[in-house]
Amino acid sequence: MDVLRTLAKGGDFPPVLCVHPASAAEGESFFRHRWPKGRAIADPEAKLYAGFGLGRGSLGQLLGPRSALAGVRGLLSGHGVGRPRGDALLLSGSFLVTPREILWAEPHDYAGQRSDWPAAAQVWRTRAGT
Amino acid sequence: MAAPYPLDPALAGLPVAGFGLNGPRFADNLDGQGTLLVFLRHLG
């Protein structure tokens, strides 16, 4: 979240919209504290997750070696594991989207996978002609 | 995953609620040039 917030502050990055599986009230409380200028959709029924092909991960995707490594990396970076709110078994992902098209898609293969947001920003810049 | 590809119109019209949103439908919150949609596993 901190990396994303920092990237979004720059003028050369697409507008960011988060989607989370917690309730709207939980999301508001979280974002008001952590990212007041952020925007977030509450999707406790995971309709958008499903619409973008994101479902629950398998045991291997959630707790396998790559996820464990990502967890250790996160802990070393000072990121703890918060209390899960919503469906903690969902996999994450990032997409560059217009009202009509999906321009770039990166559904994650395992929990803790890092998103290649600079790649998405490059597609966005190319489209903008900058 | 190969892209670009069309966004499902049913998905575009999905009612949404949340924080700092521009409108009540999913597509209301998407910029014409592109919005980076980040699906989180959880808050925290």
Backbone of each chain as nested JSON, in Angstrom:
{
  "chains": [
    {"id": "A", "residues": [
      {"number": 1, "name": "MET", "atoms": {"N": [0.825, -1.206, 0.0], "CA": [0.0, 0.0, 0.0], "C": [0.86, 1.257, 0.0]}},
      {"number": 2, "name": "ASP", "atoms": {"N": [1.968, 1.218, 0.783], "CA": [2.837, 2.397, 0.862], "C": [3.495, 2.666, -0.486]}},
      {"number": 3, "name": "VAL", "atoms": {"N": [3.943, 1.603, -1.164], "CA": [4.578, 1.756, -2.476], "C": [3.583, 2.344, -3.462]}},
      {"number": 4, "name": "LEU", "atoms": {"N": [2.39, 1.809, -3.442], "CA": [1.342, 2.278, -4.358], "C": [1.007, 3.741, -4.102]}},
      {"number": 5, "name": "ARG", "atoms": {"N": [0.906, 4.1, -2.838], "CA": [0.579, 5.483, -2.466], "C": [1.666, 6.438, -2.943]}},
      {"number": 6, "name": "THR", "atoms": {"N": [2.917, 6.006, -2.823], "CA": [4.034, 6.836, -3.268], "C": [4.023, 7.001, -4.786]}},
      {"number": 7, "name": "LEU", "atoms": {"N": [3.797, 5.887, -5.503], "CA": [3.751, 5.95, -6.967], "C": [2.611, 6.864, -7.429]}},
      {"number": 8, "name": "ALA", "atoms": {"N": [1.47, 6.74, -6.764], "CA": [0.285, 7.498, -7.169], "C": [0.455, 8.991, -6.953]}},
      {"number": 9, "name": "LYS", "atoms": {"N": [1.363, 9.375, -6.054], "CA": [1.598, 10.797, -5.788], "C": [2.239, 11.491, -6.973]}},
      {"number": 10, "name": "GLY", "atoms": {"N": [3.015, 10.705, -7.747], "CA": [3.705, 11.276, -8.894], "C": [2.709, 11.628, -9.987]}},
      {"number": 11, "name": "GLY", "atoms": {"N": [3.068, 12.569, -10.843], "CA": [2.152, 12.979, -11.897], "C": [2.197, 12.084, -13.111]}},
      {"number": 12, "name": "ASP", "atoms": {"N": [3.098, 11.114, -13.122], "CA": [3.304, 10.29, -14.298], "C": [2.815, 8.866, -14.049]}},
      {"number": 13, "name": "PHE", "atoms": {"N": [1.661, 8.771, -13.418], "CA": [1.131, 7.473, -13.021], "C": [-0.39, 7.512, -13.16]}},
      {"number": 14, "name": "PRO", "atoms": {"N": [-1.004, 6.41, -13.602], "CA": [-2.458, 6.44, -13.775], "C": [-3.185, 6.624, -12.452]}},
      {"number": 15, "name": "PRO", "atoms": {"N": [-4.407, 7.145, -12.501], "CA": [-5.209, 7.198, -11.276], "C": [-5.416, 5.783, -10.741]}},
      {"number": 16, "name": "VAL", "atoms": {"N": [-5.407, 5.672, -9.418], "CA": [-5.48, 4.352, -8.777], "C": [-6.846, 4.181, -8.113]}},
      {"number": 17, "name": "LEU", "atoms": {"N": [-7.409, 3.017, -8.27], "CA": [-8.658, 2.652, -7.594], "C": [-8.453, 1.266, -6.983]}},
      {"number": 18, "name": "CYS", "atoms": {"N": [-8.525, 1.202, -5.664], "CA": [-8.355, -0.094, -4.981], "C": [-9.699, -0.803, -4.858]}},
      {"number": 19, "name": "VAL", "atoms": {"N": [-9.643, -2.104, -4.804], "CA": [-10.814, -2.936, -4.517], "C": [-10.417, -3.842, -3.362]}},
      {"number": 20, "name": "HIS", "atoms": {"N": [-11.282, -3.905, -2.335], "CA": [-10.959, -4.752, -1.188], "C": [-12.171, -5.598, -0.819]}},
      {"number": 21, "name": "PRO", "atoms": {"N": [-11.953, -6.712, -0.131], "CA": [-13.07, -7.612, 0.161], "C": [-13.766, -7.341, 1.494]}},
      {"number": 22, "name": "ALA", "atoms": {"N": [-13.393, -6.263, 2.179], "CA": [-14.019, -5.948, 3.462], "C": [-15.287, -5.114, 3.234]}},
      {"number": 23, "name": "SER", "atoms": {"N": [-15.973, -4.764, 4.311], "CA": [-17.187, -3.957, 4.193], "C": [-16.817, -2.501, 3.867]}},
      {"number": 24, "name": "ALA", "atoms": {"N": [-17.829, -1.744, 3.404], "CA": [-17.592, -0.332, 3.081], "C": [-17.144, 0.432, 4.33]}},
      {"number": 25, "name": "ALA", "atoms": {"N": [-17.732, 0.109, 5.471], "CA": [-17.37, 0.813, 6.716], "C": [-15.931, 0.499, 7.118]}},
      {"number": 26, "name": "GLU", "atoms": {"N": [-15.539, -0.758, 6.994], "CA": [-14.153, -1.128, 7.326], "C": [-13.178, -0.465, 6.357]}},
      {"number": 27, "name": "GLY", "atoms": {"N": [-13.56, -0.427, 5.088], "CA": [-12.7, 0.201, 4.089], "C": [-12.552, 1.684, 4.344]}},
      {"number": 28, "name": "GLU", "atoms": {"N": [-13.648, 2.341, 4.679], "CA": [-13.588, 3.78, 4.943], "C": [-12.684, 4.073, 6.138]}},
      {"number": 29, "name": "SER", "atoms": {"N": [-12.839, 3.282, 7.186], "CA": [-12.006, 3.476, 8.371], "C": [-10.525, 3.29, 8.034]}},
      {"number": 30, "name": "PHE", "atoms": {"N": [-10.239, 2.264, 7.238], "CA": [-8.853, 1.97, 6.86], "C": [-8.274, 3.082, 5.983]}},
      {"number": 31, "name": "PHE", "atoms": {"N": [-8.989, 3.44, 4.927], "CA": [-8.436, 4.412, 3.984], "C": [-8.39, 5.816, 4.58]}},
      {"number": 32, "name": "ARG", "atoms": {"N": [-9.358, 6.161, 5.39], "CA": [-9.346, 7.483, 5.993], "C": [-8.076, 7.672, 6.827]}},
      {"number": 33, "name": "HIS", "atoms": {"N": [-7.632, 6.585, 7.426], "CA": [-6.425, 6.637, 8.263], "C": [-5.152, 6.481, 7.428]}},
      {"number": 34, "name": "ARG", "atoms": {"N": [-5.138, 5.505, 6.519], "CA": [-3.91, 5.144, 5.802], "C": [-3.69, 5.906, 4.499]}},
      {"number": 35, "name": "TRP", "atoms": {"N": [-4.762, 6.252, 3.806], "CA": [-4.616, 6.893, 2.503], "C": [-5.852, 7.762, 2.24]}},
      {"number": 36, "name": "PRO", "atoms": {"N": [-5.922, 8.924, 2.924], "CA": [-7.131, 9.764, 2.839], "C": [-7.464, 10.219, 1.421]}},
      {"number": 37, "name": "LYS", "atoms": {"N": [-6.435, 10.33, 0.562], "CA": [-6.694, 10.759, -0.815], "C": [-6.931, 9.573, -1.749]}},
      {"number": 38, "name": "GLY", "atoms": {"N": [-6.88, 8.375, -1.207], "CA": [-7.089, 7.177, -2.015], "C": [-8.554, 6.966, -2.345]}},
      {"number": 39, "name": "ARG", "atoms": {"N": [-8.813, 6.035, -3.245], "CA": [-10.189, 5.669, -3.592], "C": [-10.282, 4.151, -3.52]}},
      {"number": 40, "name": "ALA", "atoms": {"N": [-11.403, 3.664, -3.026], "CA": [-11.507, 2.211, -2.854], "C": [-12.95, 1.735, -2.956]}},
      {"number": 41, "name": "ILE", "atoms": {"N": [-13.125, 0.637, -3.645], "CA": [-14.43, -0.018, -3.744], "C": [-14.453, -1.164, -2.739]}},
      {"number": 42, "name": "ALA", "atoms": {"N": [-15.538, -1.223, -1.964], "CA": [-15.741, -2.361, -1.06], "C": [-16.484, -3.446, -1.837]}},
      {"number": 43, "name": "ASP", "atoms": {"N": [-15.913, -4.63, -1.861], "CA": [-16.502, -5.72, -2.645], "C": [-16.59, -6.986, -1.792]}},
      {"number": 44, "name": "PRO", "atoms": {"N": [-17.374, -6.92, -0.688], "CA": [-17.425, -8.071, 0.222], "C": [-18.023, -9.323, -0.409]}},
      {"number": 45, "name": "GLU", "atoms": {"N": [-18.797, -9.146, -1.471], "CA": [-19.355, -10.324, -2.156], "C": [-18.455, -10.79, -3.298]}},
      {"number": 46, "name": "ALA", "atoms": {"N": [-17.334, -10.11, -3.472], "CA": [-16.316, -10.479, -4.461], "C": [-16.866, -10.556, -5.886]}},
      {"number": 47, "name": "LYS", "atoms": {"N": [-17.822, -9.678, -6.197], "CA": [-18.369, -9.673, -7.562], "C": [-17.352, -9.148, -8.572]}},
      {"number": 48, "name": "LEU", "atoms": {"N": [-16.644, -8.07, -8.189], "CA": [-15.628, -7.544, -9.102], "C": [-14.445, -8.505, -9.206]}},
      {"number": 49, "name": "TYR", "atoms": {"N": [-14.087, -9.103, -8.065], "CA": [-13.002, -10.099, -8.107], "C": [-13.343, -11.172, -9.137]}},
      {"number": 50, "name": "ALA", "atoms": {"N": [-14.56, -11.694, -9.051], "CA": [-14.975, -12.752, -9.974], "C": [-15.003, -12.239, -11.404]}},
      {"number": 51, "name": "GLY", "atoms": {"N": [-15.476, -11.002, -11.581], "CA": [-15.554, -10.427, -12.915], "C": [-14.2, -10.276, -13.582]}},
      {"number": 52, "name": "PHE", "atoms": {"N": [-13.172, -10.139, -12.782], "CA": [-11.816, -10.023, -13.322], "C": [-11.049, -11.345, -13.204]}},
      {"number": 53, "name": "GLY", "atoms": {"N": [-11.783, -12.407, -12.922], "CA": [-11.178, -13.74, -12.924], "C": [-10.369, -14.067, -11.687]}},
      {"number": 54, "name": "LEU", "atoms": {"N": [-10.578, -13.282, -10.61], "CA": [-9.829, -13.534, -9.381], "C": [-10.697, -14.322, -8.409]}},
      {"number": 55, "name": "GLY", "atoms": {"N": [-10.233, -15.48, -8.019], "CA": [-10.983, -16.311, -7.087], "C": [-10.135, -16.678, -5.887]}},
      {"number": 56, "name": "ARG", "atoms": {"N": [-10.605, -17.656, -5.159], "CA": [-9.848, -18.12, -3.997], "C": [-8.643, -18.923, -4.456]}},
      {"number": 57, "name": "GLY", "atoms": {"N": [-7.531, -18.714, -3.775], "CA": [-6.326, -19.447, -4.112], "C": [-6.339, -20.854, -3.527]}},
      {"number": 58, "name": "SER", "atoms": {"N": [-5.552, -21.72, -4.123], "CA": [-5.379, -23.066, -3.584], "C": [-4.441, -22.98, -2.374]}},
      {"number": 59, "name": "LEU", "atoms": {"N": [-4.324, -24.073, -1.664], "CA": [-3.416, -24.111, -0.517], "C": [-1.991, -23.736, -0.947]}},
      {"number": 60, "name": "GLY", "atoms": {"N": [-1.582, -24.264, -2.074], "CA": [-0.236, -23.974, -2.583], "C": [-0.059, -22.516, -2.956]}},
      {"number": 61, "name": "GLN", "atoms": {"N": [-1.114, -21.907, -3.503], "CA": [-1.028, -20.498, -3.898], "C": [-1.032, -19.57, -2.68]}},
      {"number": 62, "name": "LEU", "atoms": {"N": [-1.7, -20.037, -1.61], "CA": [-1.815, -19.181, -0.43], "C": [-0.689, -19.382, 0.572]}},
      {"number": 63, "name": "LEU", "atoms": {"N": [-0.197, -20.618, 0.649], "CA": [0.785, -20.923, 1.704], "C": [2.053, -21.576, 1.171]}},
      {"number": 64, "name": "GLY", "atoms": {"N": [2.219, -21.608, -0.145], "CA": [3.386, -22.251, -0.744], "C": [4.668, -21.471, -0.511]}},
      {"number": 65, "name": "PRO", "atoms": {"N": [5.779, -22.004, -1.016], "CA": [7.095, -21.382, -0.792], "C": [7.189, -19.943, -1.291]}},
      {"number": 66, "name": "ARG", "atoms": {"N": [6.587, -19.661, -2.439], "CA": [6.682, -18.293, -2.971], "C": [5.927, -17.314, -2.065]}},
      {"number": 67, "name": "SER", "atoms": {"N": [4.78, -17.769, -1.536], "CA": [4.011, -16.914, -0.634], "C": [4.749, -16.724, 0.681]}},
      {"number": 68, "name": "ALA", "atoms": {"N": [5.364, -17.816, 1.175], "CA": [6.116, -17.729, 2.428], "C": [7.281, -16.752, 2.266]}},
      {"number": 69, "name": "LEU", "atoms": {"N": [7.956, -16.851, 1.128], "CA": [9.088, -15.949, 0.859], "C": [8.605, -14.496, 0.805]}},
      {"number": 70, "name": "ALA", "atoms": {"N": [7.466, -14.292, 0.148], "CA": [6.91, -12.937, 0.067], "C": [6.549, -12.431, 1.467]}},
      {"number": 71, "name": "GLY", "atoms": {"N": [6.054, -13.334, 2.311], "CA": [5.706, -12.947, 3.678], "C": [6.926, -12.535, 4.475]}},
      {"number": 72, "name": "VAL", "atoms": {"N": [7.997, -13.307, 4.331], "CA": [9.25, -12.983, 5.031], "C": [9.791, -11.645, 4.534]}},
      {"number": 73, "name": "ARG", "atoms": {"N": [9.74, -11.463, 3.203], "CA": [10.213, -10.207, 2.616], "C": [9.411, -9.036, 3.17]}},
      {"number": 74, "name": "GLY", "atoms": {"N": [8.103, -9.23, 3.296], "CA": [7.257, -8.175, 3.842], "C": [7.582, -7.867, 5.289]}},
      {"number": 75, "name": "LEU", "atoms": {"N": [7.804, -8.92, 6.072], "CA": [8.136, -8.717, 7.484], "C": [9.455, -7.961, 7.621]}},
      {"number": 76, "name": "LEU", "atoms": {"N": [10.426, -8.332, 6.776], "CA": [11.726, -7.658, 6.821], "C": [11.614, -6.189, 6.402]}},
      {"number": 77, "name": "SER", "atoms": {"N": [10.592, -5.892, 5.604], "CA": [10.376, -4.509, 5.171], "C": [9.536, -3.729, 6.171]}},
      {"number": 78, "name": "GLY", "atoms": {"N": [9.194, -4.395, 7.26], "CA": [8.441, -3.709, 8.305], "C": [6.941, -3.816, 8.165]}},
      {"number": 79, "name": "HIS", "atoms": {"N": [6.473, -4.72, 7.283], "CA": [5.04, -4.883, 7.1], "C": [4.584, -6.134, 7.838]}},
      {"number": 80, "name": "GLY", "atoms": {"N": [3.763, -5.941, 8.842], "CA": [3.239, -7.069, 9.581], "C": [2.048, -7.678, 8.875]}},
      {"number": 81, "name": "VAL", "atoms": {"N": [1.431, -8.653, 9.504], "CA": [0.237, -9.278, 8.95], "C": [-0.95, -8.793, 9.75]}},
      {"number": 82, "name": "GLY", "atoms": {"N": [-1.804, -8.013, 9.134], "CA": [-2.964, -7.469, 9.834], "C": [-4.067, -8.497, 9.981]}},
      {"number": 83, "name": "ARG", "atoms": {"N": [-5.069, -8.147, 10.786], "CA": [-6.21, -9.043, 10.942], "C": [-7.0, -9.04, 9.633]}},
      {"number": 84, "name": "PRO", "atoms": {"N": [-7.191, -10.226, 9.052], "CA": [-7.915, -10.256, 7.782], "C": [-9.348, -9.765, 7.94]}},
      {"number": 85, "name": "ARG", "atoms": {"N": [-9.785, -8.928, 7.005], "CA": [-11.181, -8.492, 6.954], "C": [-11.684, -8.861, 5.566]}},
      {"number": 86, "name": "GLY", "atoms": {"N": [-12.777, -9.576, 5.489], "CA": [-13.248, -10.072, 4.208], "C": [-12.725, -11.473, 3.971]}},
      {"number": 87, "name": "ASP", "atoms": {"N": [-12.815, -11.918, 2.738], "CA": [-12.403, -13.275, 2.389], "C": [-10.892, -13.332, 2.233]}},
      {"number": 88, "name": "ALA", "atoms": {"N": [-10.21, -13.885, 3.209], "CA": [-8.742, -13.906, 3.213], "C": [-8.171, -14.918, 2.228]}},
      {"number": 89, "name": "LEU", "atoms": {"N": [-9.035, -15.681, 1.565], "CA": [-8.537, -16.689, 0.627], "C": [-8.465, -16.177, -0.814]}},
      {"number": 90, "name": "LEU", "atoms": {"N": [-8.945, -14.945, -1.035], "CA": [-8.929, -14.402, -2.392], "C": [-7.514, -14.073, -2.842]}},
      {"number": 91, "name": "LEU", "atoms": {"N": [-7.266, -14.254, -4.115], "CA": [-5.993, -13.825, -4.692], "C": [-6.139, -12.386, -5.201]}},
      {"number": 92, "name": "SER", "atoms": {"N": [-5.038, -11.688, -5.258], "CA": [-5.047, -10.287, -5.674], "C": [-4.692, -10.173, -7.158]}},
      {"number": 93, "name": "GLY", "atoms": {"N": [-4.571, -8.952, -7.611], "CA": [-4.207, -8.705, -9.003], "C": [-4.341, -7.232, -9.317]}},
      {"number": 94, "name": "SER", "atoms": {"N": [-3.805, -6.827, -10.453], "CA": [-3.9, -5.436, -10.883], "C": [-4.273, -5.385, -12.362]}},
      {"number": 95, "name": "PHE", "atoms": {"N": [-5.055, -4.365, -12.714], "CA": [-5.542, -4.23, -14.087], "C": [-5.589, -2.742, -14.432]}},
      {"number": 96, "name": "LEU", "atoms": {"N": [-5.23, -2.421, -15.672], "CA": [-5.391, -1.054, -16.17], "C": [-6.662, -1.043, -17.009]}},
      {"number": 97, "name": "VAL", "atoms": {"N": [-7.638, -0.244, -16.587], "CA": [-8.989, -0.371, -17.126], "C": [-9.563, 0.98, -17.521]}},
      {"number": 98, "name": "THR", "atoms": {"N": [-10.246, 1.031, -18.675], "CA": [-11.075, 2.184, -19.039], "C": [-12.534, 1.728, -18.911]}},
      {"number": 99, "name": "PRO", "atoms": {"N": [-13.506, 2.63, -19.102], "CA": [-14.903, 2.185, -19.02], "C": [-15.273, 1.145, -20.079]}},
      {"number": 100, "name": "ARG", "atoms": {"N": [-14.416, 0.996, -21.082], "CA": [-14.749, 0.055, -22.171], "C": [-13.757, -1.096, -22.334]}},
      {"number": 101, "name": "GLU", "atoms": {"N": [-12.539, -0.914, -21.863], "CA": [-11.484, -1.879, -22.177], "C": [-10.601, -2.202, -20.982]}},
      {"number": 102, "name": "ILE", "atoms": {"N": [-10.041, -3.396, -21.014], "CA": [-8.973, -3.744, -20.083], "C": [-7.675, -3.675, -20.887]}},
      {"number": 103, "name": "LEU", "atoms": {"N": [-6.815, -2.73, -20.523], "CA": [-5.624, -2.435, -21.319], "C": [-4.42, -3.273, -20.9]}},
      {"number": 104, "name": "TRP", "atoms": {"N": [-4.403, -3.696, -19.655], "CA": [-3.261, -4.43, -19.096], "C": [-3.793, -5.263, -17.933]}},
      {"number": 105, "name": "ALA", "atoms": {"N": [-3.358, -6.492, -17.865], "CA": [-3.906, -7.387, -16.84], "C": [-2.8, -8.181, -16.17]}},
      {"number": 106, "name": "GLU", "atoms": {"N": [-2.875, -8.243, -14.85], "CA": [-1.904, -9.023, -14.099], "C": [-2.599, -9.712, -12.906]}},
      {"number": 107, "name": "PRO", "atoms": {"N": [-3.355, -10.782, -13.194], "CA": [-3.901, -11.563, -12.074], "C": [-2.771, -12.317, -11.395]}},
      {"number": 108, "name": "HIS", "atoms": {"N": [-2.762, -12.345, -10.085], "CA": [-1.637, -12.951, -9.378], "C": [-1.765, -14.47, -9.281]}},
      {"number": 109, "name": "ASP", "atoms": {"N": [-0.609, -15.117, -9.307], "CA": [-0.563, -16.582, -9.228], "C": [-0.458, -17.074, -7.796]}},
      {"number": 110, "name": "TYR", "atoms": {"N": [-0.013, -16.21, -6.883], "CA": [0.155, -16.643, -5.499], "C": [0.039, -15.435, -4.555]}},
      {"number": 111, "name": "ALA", "atoms": {"N": [-0.277, -15.708, -3.308], "CA": [-0.421, -14.654, -2.307], "C": [0.925, -13.979, -2.082]}},
      {"number": 112, "name": "GLY", "atoms": {"N": [0.92, -12.67, -2.042], "CA": [2.154, -11.929, -1.788], "C": [2.916, -11.569, -3.043]}},
      {"number": 113, "name": "GLN", "atoms": {"N": [2.396, -11.961, -4.209], "CA": [3.081, -11.631, -5.46], "C": [3.13, -10.122, -5.633]}},
      {"number": 114, "name": "ARG", "atoms": {"N": [4.266, -9.619, -6.1], "CA": [4.394, -8.182, -6.33], "C": [3.819, -7.821, -7.688]}},
      {"number": 115, "name": "SER", "atoms": {"N": [3.155, -6.686, -7.744], "CA": [2.598, -6.212, -9.012], "C": [3.638, -5.41, -9.769]}},
      {"number": 116, "name": "ASP", "atoms": {"N": [3.605, -5.533, -11.086], "CA": [4.512, -4.757, -11.923], "C": [3.794, -3.467, -12.335]}},
      {"number": 117, "name": "TRP", "atoms": {"N": [3.572, -2.583, -11.362], "CA": [2.845, -1.338, -11.641], "C": [3.577, -0.434, -12.617]}},
      {"number": 118, "name": "PRO", "atoms": {"N": [4.92, -0.38, -12.616], "CA": [5.591, 0.424, -13.644], "C": [5.233, -0.03, -15.065]}},
      {"number": 119, "name": "ALA", "atoms": {"N": [5.006, -1.324, -15.261], "CA": [4.611, -1.818, -16.591], "C": [3.227, -1.272, -16.954]}},
      {"number": 120, "name": "ALA", "atoms": {"N": [2.331, -1.247, -15.99], "CA": [0.991, -0.693, -16.234], "C": [1.092, 0.793, -16.552]}},
      {"number": 121, "name": "ALA", "atoms": {"N": [1.956, 1.493, -15.825], "CA": [2.123, 2.929, -16.053], "C": [2.681, 3.191, -17.451]}},
      {"number": 122, "name": "GLN", "atoms": {"N": [3.541, 2.297, -17.916], "CA": [4.105, 2.457, -19.262], "C": [3.012, 2.34, -20.321]}},
      {"number": 123, "name": "VAL", "atoms": {"N": [2.117, 1.362, -20.158], "CA": [0.986, 1.211, -21.083], "C": [0.122, 2.467, -21.053]}},
      {"number": 124, "name": "TRP", "atoms": {"N": [-0.101, 2.968, -19.862], "CA": [-0.926, 4.184, -19.689], "C": [-0.28, 5.385, -20.379]}},
      {"number": 125, "name": "ARG", "atoms": {"N": [1.046, 5.535, -20.189], "CA": [1.751, 6.661, -20.813], "C": [1.723, 6.547, -22.331]}},
      {"number": 126, "name": "THR", "atoms": {"N": [1.904, 5.32, -22.835], "CA": [1.886, 5.103, -24.284], "C": [0.528, 5.484, -24.853]}},
      {"number": 127, "name": "ARG", "atoms": {"N": [-0.51, 5.093, -24.136], "CA": [-1.865, 5.417, -24.593], "C": [-2.099, 6.928, -24.574]}},
      {"number": 128, "name": "ALA", "atoms": {"N": [-1.536, 7.584, -23.565], "CA": [-1.714, 9.033, -23.442], "C": [-0.826, 9.794, -24.422]}},
      {"number": 129, "name": "GLY", "atoms": {"N": [0.154, 9.07, -25.022], "CA": [1.048, 9.714, -25.974], "C": [2.061, 10.613, -25.32]}},
      {"number": 130, "name": "THR", "atoms": {"N": [2.407, 10.3, -24.072], "CA": [3.402, 11.126, -23.374], "C": [4.72, 10.403, -23.295]}}
    ]},
    {"id": "B", "residues": [
      {"number": 1, "name": "MET", "atoms": {"N": [-1.424, -12.402, -19.026], "CA": [-2.728, -12.459, -19.697], "C": [-2.726, -11.451, -20.839]}},
      {"number": 2, "name": "ALA", "atoms": {"N": [-3.2, -11.872, -22.008], "CA": [-3.197, -10.983, -23.165], "C": [-4.201, -9.847, -22.97]}},
      {"number": 3, "name": "ALA", "atoms": {"N": [-3.807, -8.664, -23.342], "CA": [-4.674, -7.478, -23.271], "C": [-4.23, -6.563, -24.419]}},
      {"number": 4, "name": "PRO", "atoms": {"N": [-5.049, -5.662, -24.914], "CA": [-6.345, -5.278, -24.355], "C": [-7.477, -6.201, -24.794]}},
      {"number": 5, "name": "TYR", "atoms": {"N": [-8.563, -6.142, -24.035], "CA": [-9.796, -6.823, -24.397], "C": [-10.962, -6.051, -23.774]}},
      {"number": 6, "name": "PRO", "atoms": {"N": [-12.159, -6.247, -24.332], "CA": [-13.294, -5.424, -23.872], "C": [-13.649, -5.696, -22.415]}},
      {"number": 7, "name": "LEU", "atoms": {"N": [-14.106, -4.642, -21.738], "CA": [-14.646, -4.795, -20.39], "C": [-16.109, -5.21, -20.528]}},
      {"number": 8, "name": "ASP", "atoms": {"N": [-16.504, -6.241, -19.83], "CA": [-17.883, -6.721, -19.85], "C": [-18.83, -5.575, -19.461]}},
      {"number": 9, "name": "PRO", "atoms": {"N": [-19.773, -5.196, -20.331], "CA": [-20.692, -4.092, -20.014], "C": [-21.465, -4.332, -18.715]}},
      {"number": 10, "name": "ALA", "atoms": {"N": [-21.76, -5.574, -18.399], "CA": [-22.472, -5.875, -17.146], "C": [-21.603, -5.502, -15.949]}},
      {"number": 11, "name": "LEU", "atoms": {"N": [-20.315, -5.728, -16.117], "CA": [-19.371, -5.381, -15.048], "C": [-19.257, -3.855, -14.934]}},
      {"number": 12, "name": "ALA", "atoms": {"N": [-19.221, -3.195, -16.083], "CA": [-19.116, -1.726, -16.095], "C": [-20.298, -1.09, -15.367]}},
      {"number": 13, "name": "GLY", "atoms": {"N": [-21.471, -1.704, -15.456], "CA": [-22.663, -1.14, -14.852], "C": [-22.914, -1.593, -13.428]}},
      {"number": 14, "name": "LEU", "atoms": {"N": [-22.015, -2.369, -12.883], "CA": [-22.204, -2.91, -11.53], "C": [-22.277, -1.784, -10.49]}},
      {"number": 15, "name": "PRO", "atoms": {"N": [-23.301, -1.799, -9.619], "CA": [-23.35, -0.796, -8.548], "C": [-22.196, -1.018, -7.569]}},
      {"number": 16, "name": "VAL", "atoms": {"N": [-21.564, 0.069, -7.162], "CA": [-20.439, -0.056, -6.233], "C": [-20.588, 0.938, -5.084]}},
      {"number": 17, "name": "ALA", "atoms": {"N": [-19.948, 0.613, -3.975], "CA": [-19.895, 1.509, -2.819], "C": [-18.474, 1.48, -2.298]}},
      {"number": 18, "name": "GLY", "atoms": {"N": [-18.085, 2.555, -1.635], "CA": [-16.729, 2.561, -1.114], "C": [-16.297, 3.93, -0.653]}},
      {"number": 19, "name": "PHE", "atoms": {"N": [-14.998, 4.189, -0.784], "CA": [-14.379, 5.397, -0.238], "C": [-13.868, 6.286, -1.371]}},
      {"number": 20, "name": "GLY", "atoms": {"N": [-14.261, 7.542, -1.378], "CA": [-13.742, 8.502, -2.354], "C": [-14.172, 8.252, -3.78]}},
      {"number": 21, "name": "LEU", "atoms": {"N": [-15.302, 7.596, -3.964], "CA": [-15.726, 7.227, -5.321], "C": [-16.384, 8.401, -6.051]}},
      {"number": 22, "name": "ASN", "atoms": {"N": [-16.369, 8.322, -7.391], "CA": [-16.935, 9.385, -8.227], "C": [-18.4, 9.151, -8.57]}},
      {"number": 23, "name": "GLY", "atoms": {"N": [-18.862, 7.917, -8.508], "CA": [-20.231, 7.623, -8.895], "C": [-20.653, 6.247, -8.449]}},
      {"number": 24, "name": "PRO", "atoms": {"N": [-21.951, 5.939, -8.611], "CA": [-22.497, 4.692, -8.062], "C": [-22.261, 3.442, -8.911]}},
      {"number": 25, "name": "ARG", "atoms": {"N": [-21.834, 3.626, -10.166], "CA": [-21.557, 2.454, -10.998], "C": [-20.047, 2.292, -11.137]}},
      {"number": 26, "name": "PHE", "atoms": {"N": [-19.619, 1.064, -11.352], "CA": [-18.192, 0.785, -11.48], "C": [-17.544, 1.688, -12.54]}},
      {"number": 27, "name": "ALA", "atoms": {"N": [-18.178, 1.77, -13.716], "CA": [-17.579, 2.528, -14.819], "C": [-17.479, 4.026, -14.516]}},
      {"number": 28, "name": "ASP", "atoms": {"N": [-18.322, 4.524, -13.608], "CA": [-18.251, 5.953, -13.24], "C": [-16.896, 6.297, -12.631]}},
      {"number": 29, "name": "ASN", "atoms": {"N": [-16.22, 5.302, -12.146], "CA": [-14.977, 5.516, -11.403], "C": [-13.728, 5.207, -12.22]}},
      {"number": 30, "name": "LEU", "atoms": {"N": [-13.942, 4.965, -13.513], "CA": [-12.823, 4.634, -14.395], "C": [-12.542, 5.795, -15.333]}},
      {"number": 31, "name": "ASP", "atoms": {"N": [-11.301, 6.198, -15.427], "CA": [-10.886, 7.28, -16.306], "C": [-10.831, 6.772, -17.752]}},
      {"number": 32, "name": "GLY", "atoms": {"N": [-11.164, 7.647, -18.694], "CA": [-11.155, 7.254, -20.095], "C": [-9.776, 6.89, -20.609]}},
      {"number": 33, "name": "GLN", "atoms": {"N": [-8.753, 7.426, -19.966], "CA": [-7.377, 7.137, -20.371], "C": [-6.847, 5.872, -19.707]}},
      {"number": 34, "name": "GLY", "atoms": {"N": [-7.504, 5.477, -18.636], "CA": [-7.087, 4.271, -17.919], "C": [-6.952, 4.525, -16.423]}},
      {"number": 35, "name": "THR", "atoms": {"N": [-7.454, 3.608, -15.655], "CA": [-7.345, 3.633, -14.196], "C": [-6.678, 2.351, -13.757]}},
      {"number": 36, "name": "LEU", "atoms": {"N": [-5.722, 2.462, -12.847], "CA": [-5.069, 1.263, -12.332], "C": [-5.94, 0.695, -11.205]}},
      {"number": 37, "name": "LEU", "atoms": {"N": [-6.523, -0.44, -11.489], "CA": [-7.405, -1.107, -10.537], "C": [-6.568, -2.13, -9.762]}},
      {"number": 38, "name": "VAL", "atoms": {"N": [-6.491, -1.947, -8.461], "CA": [-5.639, -2.815, -7.633], "C": [-6.516, -3.611, -6.677]}},
      {"number": 39, "name": "PHE", "atoms": {"N": [-6.598, -4.909, -6.903], "CA": [-7.38, -5.792, -6.034], "C": [-6.506, -6.23, -4.864]}},
      {"number": 40, "name": "LEU", "atoms": {"N": [-6.942, -5.878, -3.659], "CA": [-6.199, -6.222, -2.447], "C": [-6.694, -7.562, -1.917]}},
      {"number": 41, "name": "ARG", "atoms": {"N": [-5.824, -8.303, -1.269], "CA": [-6.247, -9.558, -0.634], "C": [-6.981, -9.266, 0.668]}},
      {"number": 42, "name": "HIS", "atoms": {"N": [-6.563, -8.225, 1.334], "CA": [-7.2, -7.855, 2.59], "C": [-6.761, -6.448, 2.962]}},
      {"number": 43, "name": "LEU", "atoms": {"N": [-7.425, -5.864, 3.929], "CA": [-6.996, -4.575, 4.456], "C": [-6.03, -4.841, 5.611]}},
      {"number": 44, "name": "GLY", "atoms": {"N": [-4.957, -4.095, 5.657], "CA": [-4.036, -4.272, 6.771], "C": [-2.622, -4.508, 6.306]}}
    ]}
  ]
}
